[in-house]
Amino acid sequence: MASPSEQFPDIHSVNAVYDVLIVGAGIQGSSTAYHCIKQGLKTVLLEQFSLPHSRGSSHGQSRIIRYSYEQTHYSQMMTEAFPMWKDLEKETNTQLYKKTGLLTISLPPMRSLYDSSLEQMRKFKRAHRILDHEALKKEYPEMNFPKDSLVFMDYDGGTLRADKALRAYQDRFKDCGGILKEEEKVLEITPGPVVIVRTNKATYKTRQLILTPGAWAQKVLKPLGIDVPLTVTRINVPYWQEKETGVMSKVPNLIFQLENDKHVYALQELEYPGLTKVPYHGGADIIDPDYRDTVHNEAVGRKSDIQLLKRFIAKHFPLLLSEPTVIETCMYTETPDSELIMDRHPLYHNIIVCCGCSGHGFKLAPSVGKILCRMAMGKESHINITALSFKRFKNSCLTNKAKL
């Protein structure tokens, strides 16, 4: 493989103009960088922290992957993403996907997750099976759910090895001639036909700017005249100890809809031997991402969602201790409708934005990266992402043109 200087002779020049510059080397930015460099675009990827790090939303060892989605556009994206994850496995000779199966469970009258996801599974002809209570009890006696539970199995559901997936995209990007810059915080963005990006270390010029800033989205977008209703929350990620070694080893991953239309999800052990990952998909701690774990950001959520989860474990997972053994933290950057944002800047069409992944974007990353790459090449998205545009928010574009 040609080195960056061989592939792009002027790539290190102070006067270099990149085809694409990407801000934020989380999973979305890293996937996008990979797709761009594979298309022959002179690409640089900027990350404000030293890699690897746990400051954002892409760290940790595991994420759920599934076909079962409520929305058609995400079902289409997962149709594309699954084989691309497998291609990345082959390219890097790294196992990224662990097939466990995934159960979607709802209790009437809160059945929207079950009904909508099952409809999409049927629409896209994905391998699945409806389980009645007797079948659920017989096949998975480790769990205890009411007789009126609505349950189906997504046979291809499983676990993504998140940290390995992130590193795989970054390594392949660099192997293909991409430039990854760590510890470079963006200080100023000047829009124009050629966008100028100034960091704490250098100044860059690019024809297309892609912003994948995660929890820092509002801090990056507001100076560019965009104010979207994003909420950054600190999420507790608890792990629960088996009462006996190995008793949960055959239980598939699952998503369980709660009465408040939120849900609990569970993943087979991966990070810690004998511990099952069971978090609440939501958060009570609204925070500044620069101060996520500082003392003044008291973990209010641990007094609410952890109590909810303790009751959930005691009721539905009798083979787990109902006190968490480990509690980690992560961040969600949420939109009011829990939908991603993928769109061009309303005024500067060579500035492309992806943010607000709302805690479910990791599995979509291969498809997201491909879509953002196509946009940078002046092409339309091959998947209808109208529902993910800025237009769904009122007053999302401000008149001021302040800079970072």
C-alpha positions in Angstrom: 0.0 0.0 0.0 1.4 3.4 -1.0 2.3 5.7 1.9 0.3 8.9 2.3 3.1 11.0 0.8 3.3 8.7 -2.2 -0.4 8.6 -2.8 -0.9 12.3 -2.2 2.4 14.1 -2.8 1.4 17.4 -1.3 -0.5 16.0 1.7 1.9 17.3 4.3 2.4 20.7 2.6 1.2 23.8 4.6 -0.7 24.8 1.5 -2.3 21.3 1.1 -6.0 21.4 0.3 -7.7 18.2 1.4 -10.7 16.7 -0.4 -12.3 15.9 3.0 -11.5 16.9 6.5 -13.4 15.0 9.3 -13.7 16.4 12.9 -14.2 13.6 15.5 -12.7 10.1 15.3 -15.5 8.3 17.1 -17.1 5.4 15.2 -19.0 7.6 12.8 -16.0 9.7 11.9 -13.7 6.8 11.6 -16.0 4.8 9.4 -16.5 7.9 7.2 -12.8 8.5 6.9 -12.3 4.9 5.8 -15.0 5.2 3.1 -13.5 8.5 1.9 -9.9 7.2 1.6 -11.2 4.0 -0.2 -12.8 6.3 -2.8 -9.4 8.0 -3.4 -10.2 11.2 -1.5 -7.4 13.0 0.2 -8.6 12.8 3.7 -7.6 13.9 7.2 -9.3 12.8 10.4 -9.0 15.1 13.5 -9.4 13.9 17.1 -9.2 16.2 20.1 -8.0 13.5 22.5 -5.2 11.0 22.5 -6.3 7.6 21.1 -7.7 5.3 22.4 -9.8 7.2 24.9 -13.0 6.8 26.9 -14.1 10.4 26.8 -16.8 10.1 24.2 -19.5 7.6 23.2 -17.6 5.0 21.1 -15.4 3.3 23.8 -16.0 0.0 25.6 -15.9 -3.5 24.3 -19.5 -4.3 23.3 -22.6 -2.9 21.5 -25.7 -4.6 20.4 -26.1 -5.2 16.6 -29.5 -6.2 15.2 -31.7 -6.1 12.1 -34.8 -5.5 14.2 -35.5 -1.8 14.0 -38.7 0.2 14.1 -37.9 2.6 11.2 -37.5 1.7 7.6 -34.5 3.8 7.0 -32.6 2.1 9.8 -33.6 -1.3 8.6 -32.3 -0.3 5.2 -29.0 0.9 6.7 -28.6 -2.3 8.7 -29.2 -4.3 5.5 -26.1 -2.6 4.2 -24.2 -2.4 7.5 -24.2 -6.1 8.4 -22.2 -7.3 5.3 -19.9 -4.3 5.6 -19.0 -5.2 9.2 -18.2 -8.7 7.9 -16.0 -7.2 5.1 -14.1 -5.2 7.7 -13.6 -8.4 9.7 -12.0 -10.0 6.6 -9.9 -6.9 5.8 -8.4 -6.8 9.3 -8.5 -10.5 10.2 -10.3 -9.5 13.4 -13.5 -10.9 14.9 -15.9 -8.0 15.3 -19.3 -9.7 15.4 -20.5 -12.3 17.9 -23.8 -13.9 17.0 -26.0 -14.4 20.0 -29.5 -13.8 18.7 -31.6 -11.0 20.1 -35.0 -11.1 21.8 -37.4 -8.1 21.5 -39.8 -8.1 24.4 -42.8 -5.9 25.0 -45.7 -6.1 27.5 -49.1 -4.9 26.5 -50.3 -2.2 26.3 -46.7 -0.9 25.6 -46.2 -2.9 22.4 -44.9 -0.4 19.9 -41.3 -1.6 19.9 -42.5 -5.2 19.3 -45.1 -4.4 16.6 -42.9 -1.9 14.6 -39.8 -4.0 14.8 -41.6 -7.2 13.8 -43.2 -5.4 10.9 -39.7 -4.4 9.6 -38.4 -7.9 10.1 -41.2 -9.3 7.9 -40.9 -6.5 5.4 -37.2 -7.2 4.8 -37.6 -11.0 5.2 -35.1 -11.3 8.1 -34.7 -14.6 9.9 -36.9 -14.4 13.0 -39.4 -16.4 15.1 -42.2 -15.4 17.5 -42.0 -17.1 20.8 -45.0 -17.7 23.0 -44.6 -17.9 26.8 -44.2 -21.7 26.9 -41.4 -21.6 24.3 -39.7 -18.7 26.0 -39.8 -20.5 29.4 -38.6 -23.8 27.9 -35.8 -22.4 25.8 -34.6 -19.7 28.3 -35.5 -20.8 31.8 -32.9 -18.3 33.1 -35.4 -15.5 32.5 -38.8 -14.8 34.1 -41.3 -12.8 32.0 -45.1 -12.6 32.3 -47.4 -14.8 30.3 -48.7 -12.0 28.2 -45.2 -11.0 27.0 -44.8 -10.3 23.3 -41.5 -11.9 22.1 -39.7 -12.5 18.9 -36.1 -13.6 18.1 -33.9 -11.8 15.6 -31.6 -14.7 14.7 -28.8 -12.4 13.4 -28.8 -10.2 16.4 -25.6 -10.2 18.5 -22.7 -8.2 19.9 -20.2 -5.9 18.1 -16.7 -5.8 19.7 -16.8 -2.0 19.8 -13.2 -1.1 20.7 -11.9 -3.5 18.1 -14.3 -2.2 15.5 -13.2 1.4 16.1 -9.6 0.5 15.9 -10.1 -1.5 12.8 -11.6 1.4 10.9 -8.8 3.8 12.1 -6.1 1.3 11.2 -7.5 0.6 7.7 -7.9 4.4 7.1 -4.2 4.9 7.9 -3.1 1.8 6.0 -4.9 3.2 2.9 -3.1 6.6 3.1 -5.3 8.6 5.4 -3.9 11.0 7.9 -5.2 10.7 11.5 -4.3 13.6 13.8 -4.7 13.1 17.6 -4.8 15.7 20.3 -6.0 18.4 17.9 -8.9 20.4 19.2 -10.8 22.6 16.7 -10.7 26.2 17.7 -12.2 28.0 14.6 -14.0 27.0 11.4 -14.2 29.5 8.6 -16.8 28.5 5.9 -16.2 29.1 2.2 -15.6 27.3 -1.1 -12.5 26.0 0.7 -13.2 25.6 4.4 -10.4 26.7 6.8 -10.2 24.7 10.1 -7.8 26.0 12.8 -6.8 23.7 15.7 -4.6 24.1 18.7 -1.7 22.8 16.5 -2.3 23.7 12.8 -4.5 25.2 10.2 -6.1 23.0 7.5 -7.9 23.7 4.2 -10.5 21.4 2.8 -13.1 21.3 0.0 -15.5 19.3 2.1 -15.8 19.4 5.9 -17.6 16.5 7.7 -18.5 17.1 11.4 -18.9 14.0 13.6 -18.3 15.6 17.0 -20.5 13.4 19.1 -21.3 15.0 22.5 -19.5 18.2 21.5 -21.9 18.8 18.6 -23.6 21.9 20.1 -20.2 23.5 20.9 -19.1 23.0 17.3 -22.3 23.8 15.5 -23.5 26.9 17.4 -20.6 29.1 16.1 -21.6 28.0 12.6 -25.1 29.3 13.1 -26.8 26.0 13.9 -28.7 25.5 17.1 -30.4 22.1 17.3 -32.1 20.7 20.4 -29.5 18.2 21.5 -29.2 16.9 25.1 -26.0 15.3 26.4 -26.6 12.8 29.2 -24.3 10.7 31.2 -25.4 7.0 31.0 -24.7 4.4 33.7 -23.6 1.1 32.2 -23.9 -1.5 35.0 -22.8 -5.1 35.0 -24.5 -7.9 37.1 -22.8 -10.9 38.6 -24.1 -14.5 38.0 -25.1 -16.4 41.1 -23.4 -19.4 39.6 -20.6 -19.5 37.0 -21.9 -19.9 33.5 -25.7 -19.9 34.2 -26.3 -17.0 31.8 -23.9 -18.1 29.0 -26.7 -19.3 26.7 -29.1 -16.4 27.1 -29.3 -14.2 24.0 -29.0 -10.5 23.9 -32.4 -8.7 24.4 -34.3 -5.5 24.4 -37.2 -5.0 26.8 -39.7 -2.2 26.4 -40.7 -0.4 29.6 -44.0 1.3 30.4 -42.5 4.7 29.8 -41.5 3.8 26.2 -37.9 3.5 27.2 -36.2 0.2 27.3 -33.7 -2.0 29.1 -31.2 -4.0 27.1 -28.9 -6.9 28.0 -25.8 -8.4 26.5 -23.9 -11.6 27.1 -20.8 -11.4 29.1 -17.8 -10.0 27.2 -16.1 -7.2 29.2 -16.0 -9.0 32.5 -16.1 -12.8 33.1 -19.4 -13.8 34.7 -21.0 -10.4 34.4 -24.0 -9.6 32.2 -24.3 -6.1 30.9 -27.8 -4.7 31.6 -28.2 -0.9 31.2 -31.2 1.3 31.0 -31.5 3.1 27.6 -31.8 6.6 29.0 -30.2 9.0 31.4 -31.0 11.4 34.2 -27.7 13.3 34.3 -27.6 16.2 31.8 -24.0 17.2 31.6 -21.3 19.2 29.8 -19.1 16.6 27.9 -15.9 18.4 29.0 -16.8 17.7 32.6 -18.5 14.3 32.5 -16.9 12.7 35.5 -15.9 15.7 37.6 -17.1 16.0 41.2 -19.7 18.7 40.5 -21.5 16.4 38.1 -23.0 14.3 40.8 -24.4 11.0 39.5 -28.1 11.7 40.0 -29.0 8.9 37.6 -27.5 6.3 39.9 -30.2 7.1 42.4 -33.0 6.5 39.8 -32.1 4.3 36.9 -29.9 2.0 39.0 -32.9 1.4 41.4 -35.1 0.7 38.4 -32.6 -1.8 37.1 -32.2 -3.5 40.5 -35.9 -4.1 40.5 -35.8 -5.3 36.9 -33.0 -7.8 37.6 -34.7 -9.2 40.7 -37.9 -9.7 38.8 -36.7 -10.9 35.4 -33.2 -12.3 35.9 -33.3 -14.5 39.0 -29.9 -16.0 38.3 -28.2 -12.6 38.6 -27.4 -10.8 41.8 -29.6 -7.7 42.0 -26.8 -5.4 43.0 -24.5 -4.2 40.2 -20.9 -5.3 40.5 -19.4 -2.7 38.1 -20.9 0.6 36.9 -19.2 2.4 34.0 -20.3 5.5 32.3 -20.9 6.6 28.7 -22.6 9.6 27.0 -25.7 9.9 24.8 -26.2 12.9 22.5 -30.0 12.8 22.1 -32.4 14.5 19.8 -36.1 14.9 20.8 -37.2 12.1 18.5 -34.1 9.9 19.2 -33.3 10.0 15.4 -29.8 10.7 14.1 -29.0 14.0 12.3 -27.4 13.6 8.9 -27.6 16.7 6.7 -25.7 19.5 5.0 -25.3 22.8 6.7 -28.3 24.9 5.5 -26.1 27.7 4.3 -22.7 26.1 3.6 -23.4 22.9 1.6 -19.8 21.8 1.8 -20.1 21.4 5.5 -21.8 18.0 6.4 -23.0 17.1 9.8 -23.7 13.8 11.6 -24.6 13.9 15.3 -27.4 13.1 17.8 -27.0 9.3 17.5 -29.1 9.0 20.6 -27.4 5.9 21.9 -28.1 3.6 18.9 -25.7 4.8 16.2 -22.7 2.4 16.6 -24.2 -0.6 14.7 -25.2 1.8 11.8 -21.6 3.2 11.4 -20.6 1.4 8.1 -23.7 2.7 6.3 -23.5 6.1 7.9 -19.9 6.4 6.7 -20.9 5.4 3.2 -23.7 8.0 3.1 -21.5 10.8 4.4 -18.8 9.9 1.9 -21.3 10.0 -0.9 -22.5 13.4 0.3 -18.9 14.7 0.3 -18.5 13.5 -3.3 -21.6 15.5 -4.3 -23.8 12.5 -4.6 -27.3 12.0 -3.1 -27.7 9.4 -0.3 -28.6 6.0 -1.7 -30.9 5.6 1.3 -33.8 8.0 2.0 -32.6 10.0 5.0 -35.1 12.8 4.8 -36.3 12.0 8.3 -32.7 12.7 9.6 -32.5 16.3 8.2 -32.3 19.6 10.1 -35.7 20.6 8.6 -37.5 18.6 11.3 -36.4 21.1 13.9 -37.9 24.6 14.0 -35.4 27.5 14.1 -32.4 25.1 13.7 -30.5 27.6 11.6 -29.6 30.9 13.2 -28.7 34.1 11.4 -25.5 34.8 13.3 -22.2 33.5 11.7 -20.0 33.5 14.7 -16.9 31.3 14.7 -15.5 28.9 17.2 
